[in-house]
Amino acid sequence: MTATGLFDLVKLTDGRIFVADKRNKDRAAKPSA
């Protein structure tokens, strides 16, 4: 799980995959959901 790409694909525990591009820009740290 590295945030060195244009768009990072975050895998949720549920199994849903969403693009965390805008989210990553807003928060440089990892989202602790």
C-alpha positions, 0 to 999 in steps of 0.5 A: 500500500504505497501512495506513490502513484497518481491514483491509489486503490484502497481495498476496504475490509468489505472488499470494495475498491475505490480510488483515493486520489482526491482523498490522498491529496487532501490527507497525506497520511493513511486514512484510519477508518 
